């Protein structure tokens, strides 16, 4: 099949594209290469995908990369019009919870206007399925754990979370109005090699290996559902390859936000085993072979105390279960990190 992947130079996007190419699919990658974090890392991911195509002996056109902003409606339309698209995996977004507090307009531009452009492009070309990134942050002030797709998500605590919830509502509207199949994927703290330098585990590794102190919020009393990248990629591709159908028995009075009479679904993608931040740091220290210098700070605005995924729906409908233990996943990350330490400095 032919996939269009937005955010192709990003952490998750890179790994998704690599797996699609490895399994013989055609991929159009789209990314703006913005400077939210190190552009040279994004450039390297694209270079690795270029090399993978050559190493696999893929025919011309198997991999195409287009540098553009999804806010640019005409440019995005050009990427769609380069050939028929069987699946869209939309991973491009302005990321970051704390960054949304100081730079709110970038979230409206990319996560709202840009997402609307993706929806319109899919609608106008009758794309058979749009699978798009949402976030565990949509659960906001929810205290019932683990978080289920059936839970109400009416109290976000960051603008980033609000834009991700808005994406889910926008996609449902298009599914209802135009019969456009769409699946929202709520990611829970994804980590692994070639990850994002703005993520806590990456920043911790940098600080630990350079003898700088790490900032630990809420005195380390936070729980996160760390999910290894390979497990996430498997789930994304499984979901993308099965467009949802409308549920003819759906009752809007039943308050089941994960289902609809429209061809729309929501799935959590997480590890289902939240880890205490202090324990996570200890595993990271052991894997790096160096102790951290710790600075304890209070809870930060926009943060949530716990993320914990109920992945029962994904297991029920697709047979998916995460298979990577935290210590194993951290070891894979630190092996990659230590090998590339001079580059990271």
N, C-alpha and C positions, 0 to 999 in steps of 0.2 A: 504494500500500500504506500501511498504518498502522504507523509505527515508534514504539517507546518507547526514548528515549535517556536513559540516566542520565548524570549529570555534564554536563547540557546547558548549564550556565552556565560550564563550564570552557573552556580553550583549544581543545582538539580537539573537545569536544562542541558548542561554539558553531558552529564551522565546518562540522561534520557536519550539524547541524540546518539551517543556512542553505542548504546545498546540497540537502538533501532537500526543503525548502520550495520552493526555486527550481525544482526538477524536478517539482513537482506532487504530492508525497506529504503525507499527514497525519502530524503529529509530536506526540507527548506527551513533553515534556521534564521531567526530574526532576533536582533539585539541592538540596543542603542549604544552599548558600551559606555554608559554614563560613569561619572567619576565618584559615585557614592562610596565605592571602595576601589582598591587598586586596579587600574585598567590593565596593567601588564599581566595580571593573573587571568583576566578575561581574554586578553589577546592570546595567551598561551593555551587556554582551553580550546579556542578556535583553531589554533595551529595544530593541536593534537588531533582534532577531528579531521582536519585536512590530511594529516599524516595517516590517520586510521583508514581513510578512504583509499589512499595509495597502497597501504600495506594489505588491505583486503582485496585489492585488485578490482575495485568497483568500477562499473562503466561510467562514462561521462554523464553528469547530471544527477548522479546518485545523491550527492551532497551539494547544496547551494547555501551560501551564507549571505544575508542581506543586512547591512548596517543601517538601521532606521529606527525612528521613534514611533511607537504605536499611537502617539498623539497626532502624528502626521497622517491624516486620513488617506491622502492620495498615495503616499509612499507605501502604506500598509496594503492598500488595494492592489498596488502593483505586485507586491509579493504574492498575494492570493491569485492574481491573474496570470502568473507565470505558468500555470498548469493546473489541472484538476486536483483538488485536495480531498483526501478521504477522511482525514482526522486532523483536528487542531488541538494541540496541547498548549494551553496558554499558561506560561509560567512567569512572564514579564510583569514586573510591578516595582513600585518604589517600596523597598523593604525597610524594616526597622521600626520598633515600637518607640524608643526614646527620640529618634530622629524626627518622628512625626509631631512631636511637641514643639520643636524649634523650626521645623520647615514644613508647615501644613500644606502649603499650596502645591508642593511637588506631588503630594498624595492625591489631591484632587485632579491634577493634570494626568498623571500616569494611571492611577488605580480607578478613576471614574471615567474621565474622558477617553483615555486609552482603551479601557475595557469596553466602553460603548462602541468604539470603532471596531473592535474585534467582533462584538456581537453583530454589528451591521454587516461586516464583511462575510461572516458565516451565513447570515440570513440571505444576503443578496446572491450568494453562490450555492445555496442549498447544501452546505457542508453537512455530511451525515452525522457528525458528532463533535461537540466541543467539550473537552475535559479541561477544567481550569483550576488554578491554585486558589484555595481559600486558606484559612489558618485556624489553629486552635485558639488563637487570641479572640475569636468571636465569642467564646464562652464567657469572657469578661468576669463579671461579679458572681457567676454561678459558684455555688458551694457544694452541690451534690457531685460526688465523684464515684466512678469515672464519668467523664463527659460523654454523653450520648447524643447522636444526631437527632434524637427525639426531644431533647431538652430545648426549652425556650432560650433564645439568645438576644435578649432585649436590652442588656445593660453592658455595652462595651466600655472599656476603661482607657482606650487610646483611639486616636483618629485612625491609625493604621487598621485596627480591628474594625472600626466602623466602616471603612472603605471595603474591607473584605466581606463583611456582612452585606453591604450594599451590592457588591458583585453578585452574591447569591440571589438576592431579590431581583436584580436586573435580569439575570440569566433565566430565572423562573418565569418572569414576565414574557421573555422572548419564546420560551418553550410553550407557554400557554397561548400566546397570540399567533405564533407561526408554526407550531409543531416542531420546533427545533430541539433535537435531543441535546441535553447539557448535563454534565456531572460536575459537582463541586467537590474538591478534594481538600479536606481540612488536615494540613500537615502539623505534626507535633515535633518540634525541635530536631530538625534533620542535621546530622553530622557525618563527617568522613573526609577522605582525601580530596584535595582540590576544593575544600570548603570555603565559606565566606570569612574573610579576615575580621569582619565586624561582629561575628558570633562569639559568645563567651568562651567556648572551649578553645577557639583559635587564639583569641586574645590572651587567655590564660597560658597557653603553650608558649607564645611569644614572650610574655613577661617572665615565666619560670625559667626559660632557657637563657634569658639575658639578665637575670638577677634583679628584675624590677618587681615591685609589689603588685599583687593582683587585688582588685576591688571586689569584695564579696558582699552583695546586698542582702539586707534583712539578716545579717550576721550568719549567713550560710543556711538559714532555715527556709529554703525554697525547694520545691520538688518539681522536676521536669521529666517529661516522657521522651527521653532521648531515643531517636529512631535512626538506624544506620541507613546510609544512602542506598545501598544495594536493595534492601527491603523496600524502600520507598519507590525506587525505579520499577521494580517488579509490579507493585501495586498500580502505579500510574499507567503502565502499558496494558495491564489487564483491564483496568477500567476504561481506558480509551478505546479498546477494541470491542467493547460491548455497549453500544448505545442503549440508554434506558428507554423503556416504554411507559406510557401512561398507565396508571393504576385505575381500572374501571370501577373498582369498589371504593375508591378514595372518598372519604367524607370530610369536608372542610371543618366540620364541627368536632372532629375527633382530635384535632390539635396534634397532628403528626407532621412536623415541619420537614422531615426527611423524605416524605413521599408526596405525590401529587397526581391529579388526573392528567397533568401534562407530562411529557417525557423528560422528567427532571429528577435527579437524585443527589443526595449528599452522603459522602462517606468520610469517616475518620481514617487517617493513615498514621498510626502511632505504634509504639512498642508495647503498650498496655502494662508497663511496669515503671511507674514514676520513681526516679532516683533522687535522693537528697543531694543538694548541691555539694555539701561537704564531702559526701562519699564519692561523688563524681570527681572532685578535685583530687582526692586521695588516689583514685585509680589513674588519673592523668599523671600525677607525681610519680607513681610507681612505674608507669610506662615510659616516662621521660628519664627516670633515674635521677631526678632532682626535686628538692623540696621547694615549695612556694613560700614567698614572703607575703603574708596575708594582711590586708587592710579591711576591716569590717565596717560596713556602712549601713544606714537604715534602708528600708524599702524605698524604691524609686517610683515616682509618678508613672502610671501606665503599666506597671508590672502587675502580674497576678501571682498569688502564693503557690498555686499548684496547677500543672497541666497533667491530665491523666486521660488517656483515650480508651473508650469502649469501642473495640474494633469487631464486635460481634457481627455487625451487619456485613462487613467485608469478608469475614470468615464464612458466614452463612451463604452469601451470594456468589463468592468467588473462590472459596477455599483458601484464602490468603491468611497466613500468620507470619509475623516477623520471626526470623531465624537467627539473628545476630545478637549475641549477648554483649552487654556494654563493655566488658573488659576486652573482648575480642575486637569490637569495633574501634575502641580507643587505641588498641595496639596497632591496628591497620593505619589509623590516622597518624599516630606518632612515628611509625616506620616511614611513612611518606614525608612527614614533617622534618624528621631528623636528617633524612637523606638530602633534603632541599634547604637545609638551614642557611648556608651562605647566601642563597638567593633571597630568602625571606628577610635577611638583615639588610 
